[in-house]
Amino acid sequence: KMENMMNRKNLIVSLLLLLPIIIISCGDDDDEDLIGKWYRVSDFDGLARSDASSFTIGNKGYLTCGWTGSSSGTNRLSDLWEYDMELDSWTQKASFPGTARNSGVALTIDNKGYFGTGYGTGDIKFNDFWEYDPSANSWKEIAPFPGSERYGAVAFGLTGKGYVGCGYDGNYQKDFYSYTPSTNTWEQIVSIGGSKRRDATAFVIDNIAYVCCGQNNGEYVSDFWKYDQSTGKWEQLRDIANTSDEDYDDDYSIVRTLGVAFVIDGAAYISCGESGSVRSDSWKYYPSTDLWENVAKFKGTARTATVSFSNGSRGYIVTGKSSTYRFDDIWELHPYEYDEDEY
């Protein structure tokens, strides 16, 4: 009997010692069991860079300008590249004819690309704006952005119009303007609510624009807004941080600056960026519920100041930086697969 009791005690002690390992293992499985799988596709043909700008027309993604990080020689760029999502191939196009720069904004209106603002050599800030016609592979200068010269702004295109706002001109901004190509005119609209911000993230779902993230006075912005073109109004959504008394946001870790977003099948995905350190975690936004879900982290090196392409059914992240490193790889997210290599 004494021997049986000792054996039972030893078994209990062994199980107690194993319990933390079992709990940690289960926790790790939960952390890794995130839907989505990233695939590396054909590397960007141009120079590695960060702080470029991008827009998408149909199944073609376009990347222009950016910063190589070099302290000598050509460090700000003006080239333009086209990525074919169907062929997984890159083609160099007509270079941007304005001054080389980084941290500008780009958007799409009616199958044409628009690019402007940004930051240049000698601490120059810009407010010029340009139109790119892919059918003619040509650029033309349009009416300048009527707000202050700035960089780190945010932009999006909705039916027949483009929208540009926020950014940094020596001060943080929250003003917004709309551009109408048919009249080549800008109009100031109501400012975004909440915080001023620079280096925010925007995406469009069903002709509704969403703006989140960014930085203001050294803090990472947590308020989240959508703009309805039909009403001309901004509406505040749930914060992207754990600021409520409910449990839906207990695990939110979304706030960041210089993150990028793309849309697949009516849901938005945000990844990369920085908040004290560079990020690789990814979050999926469901507009019907105004809730976020943690999904598979970006498979490339964690980075910030990237750009993205999205045609509504495919999403990509390309270029970026981490410390002094600049990248030229491109990754596509397959949102409904699991990465078996993570298990």
N, C-alpha and C positions, 0 to 999 in steps of 0.2 A: 504493500500500500504506500509506504513511504517513497519507494522508487517511482510509483505511478504519479504521486503528487509532485515529485521533483520534475518528472518529465513534462507534466502539464504546465508547471511554472516556467520551465525552459521554453516551451512552445509559446506561451503567452508573451514572455519577454521578447522572443524572436519576432513575433507578429507586431509587437509594439515598436520594435526597432525598424521594421520594414514599413510601417504605416506612413511615415513622412515621405519615403521614397515613392510609395504608391500614390500618395496625394500629389506630389510634385509631378510624377509622370502623367497623371490624369490632367493636371493643369497644363502641362506642355502640350498634350494632345489637343486640348481645347484651344490653345493659342495657335497651333499649327493648322487646325481643321478649318481653314478659311477658304471659301470658294473663290475660284479664279486661278488662271495659270498664265504667266507671262512668257512670251516667246521672243527671242532676239531675231530680228529680221535683217535685211541688207543694210549694212553700216552706211551712215551718211557719207556721201562722196566728198563733201567740202571739208574745210578746216574745222577741227574741234573748237567749240565755243560755248559760251553761256550768254544769257540775257538777249537771245535772238527774239524774233517775233514770227508768228505763224498765222495762217488762215487756211481754210479748206474750201475747195470748189468741187462739188461732185465727189469723185473718187480720187481726187488729187489734193495732196497737202503741199503747202508752200511755206518755205522757211527763208527769212531774209535777215540781213545785218547780224549784229551780235558783237561779242567781245572775246578776243582770244586770251586775254589775261596777260599778254606779253608786256613787258616794261619798255621794250624798244621796238622800233620798226612799226609795221602795220598792226595795230591791236584792235581797231574798230573796223568793222567790215561793211560792205555794201552789196555783196553778191546775193543772188536769188536762186533757190533750188526748188525743183518740183519732185515730189514723191508720188509714184503711181501705186496705189494700194492693191490693185489687181495684179500688176506685174512684179511688185516688190522691187522697184528700180528707181534710180535717181537720174534726173536730167538738169543740167545747169541752164538757167534762163537769163533773160536780159537783166543786168545788174540794176539795182536801185540807183537812179541818177542823182538823188540828193546827197547831202553830206553823210558820210559813214557814221554810224551811231549804234548804240545799244539801248535797251530798256524802252523802246517805243511800243506802240500798240498797233494791232492789225485786226481786221474784221472782214466779213464777206457781206456784200449786198448784191442780189440779183446776178450771180455768176461773175462778179468782179471783186478783186481784192482791194483793200484800202489800208494804208499804212502811214503813220505819222507820229509826231512828238518824239521824245527820246532824249538821250544824253550823249554828248560828243566830247572830243578832245578839248582840253582847256576849260573844263567845267561848263561847256555850252549846253543850254537846254533849248529844245526846239518846239515850235508849234505849227510847222509846215505839214501839209498832208498831200498824199499822192494816191492815184488810182492805177491799179494794174489790170490790164485786159489780157487774159490768157489766150484768147483767140488770135490776137495780134502780137502777143508776146511783147507788149509795150507799156510804158509808164507815161502818165501825164500828171502834172501838178494841178491840184484843185484848190478851192478856197481854203485858206489856212484855218486851222482850229481856232475858234474865237476866244477860248480861255487863255490863261497864262501859259507861257512856255514851261514845259514840265516833262518829267519822266516818271516811270512806275505807275502810269495811269491804267485804266481798265476799259475794255471796249467789247461791244457785241453788235451783231446785226439782227434786225427784225424786219418784218415785211416792208420793203421799199425804203428803209432808213437804217442808218448806222448811229450808234450811241457811244460817246466817249466821256469819261469823267474820272474824278478822284485823282490820285497821283501826288507828286511832290514838286513844288517850284521854289523851294526854300522854306515853305510851310506845307503842312499836310492839307489836302483839299477834299471836298465832297461834292463840288458842283458837277453838273451834267449838261451835255449838249447833244442835239440830234442833227444829223446831216442828211439832206435829201439830194440824191444824185441828179434827179431830173431838173432841178433848179440850181444846183451847185451852191446851196445855201445852208448855213448852220442856224440853229435856233436854240437858245438856252431853255432847258426844261427844269422841272422841279428837282432839287438836289436829292440825292439819296439820304434817307434818314439815318439816325444814329451817328456812328463815329466817322470822322474823317479817316482816310486811309491811303496808303500807297502799297503797290505790289500785291493787290487783291487778286481774286480769282473769279472769273465769270463763266457762265454756261447758259445755253438756251435749250428749253424743252417745250415743244408745242407752242412756239412763238411767245413764250414767257421767258424773260431774262432773270437770272439769279446772280447775285453778287455776295461773296462772303470772303472771309480771311483777310489778310493784309496786316499792316503794322501802323500804329499810331503812337507817337511820342514814346517809343521804346517798348510798347505793349502790343501783344497780339490780339487782334480784334475778334470778338466772339459773336457780334450781332450779325444777322443774316437777313437779306432782303430780296424781294422779287419785284420786277417792274412789268406792268401790264400795259402794252402799247395802246390797247383799245380804250383804256380809261386815263392813261397818262399819269398813273399814280404808282407810288412805291408802297409795298405792304411788308411789314416786318414779320418774319417767320421765327420759329424756335431758335434759340441760341445754339451755336455749335460747340458749346462747352457745358460742363456740368454746373448749370446755374439754377436749375429748378429743384423743387422739393420732391419731384417724381423720380422714378427709377430708370426711365427710358434713356437718360443721358449720363448715367453713373459711370459708364466706361468711355464716354466721348473723349477723344484726344485728337481733335480735328483742326484746332486753331493753328495757323502757320502763316508765313509770308512766302511769296514767290512759289506757291504751289501751282499746279496745273490741273485742268479738268477736261474731260471729254464725255460725250453722251453715247450710250449704246442702248437701243431698244427702250427709249423713254426714261432711262435712269442715268444719273450723272455719277462720274467717278472722279475723285480728287486724290492726288498722290504727290509725292516728293515735296520740295520746299524746305523750309527751315523754321525752327523755333528754339533757338539756343544752339542746336546742332542740326545737321542735315537729316532729312527724313526719307523713309522709304515706305512707310505705312500708307495704306490706301483705304478709302471710305466710299461707300455707295449711297447715293441719295435717292429716296423714293418720293417724288413730288405729291403723290396721292395721299401719303400719310405724314409728310414733313418729318420723316425720320431717317437716320443714318445707320448703316451697318458696316462694321469692319470687315474688309475683304482681303484677299491675298496681297501681301506687300510687294512692291515693285522689285523685280528680280535682279535688275542691274545694280551697280554701285549706288548707294544712297546719295542723293544729290539735290541741288536747288537750282533756280534760274533756268529751268528747262522750258521746252515748248511742247505743244500737243497738236495732233490732227484728229479729226473725228468726222465721219460721214453719216453718223446716226446708227450705223450697224457695226462699225469697227472703230477702235480707239488706240492711239499710239502716243508714246513719249519719246522725245529725241533730244540729244545734246544735254547741256547743263554743266554744273561744276560742283566740286567738293574741295574746299580749301583752294590750293593753287592748281588743281587738276581741272582740265576741260575735257569734255567727252564728245564722241562722234558716233555713239551707238544709238540704235533705235529699237524699241520694244513694243510689241502688241499684246494687249490683254485679251484672252479668251475667257469671258466672264462666267461661263457655266461649267468649266472644267475644274478638276482638282489637280494640284501638283503632287504626284506620287513621290517625287524626289524629296519632298519635305518630310515624309513619314519614315 
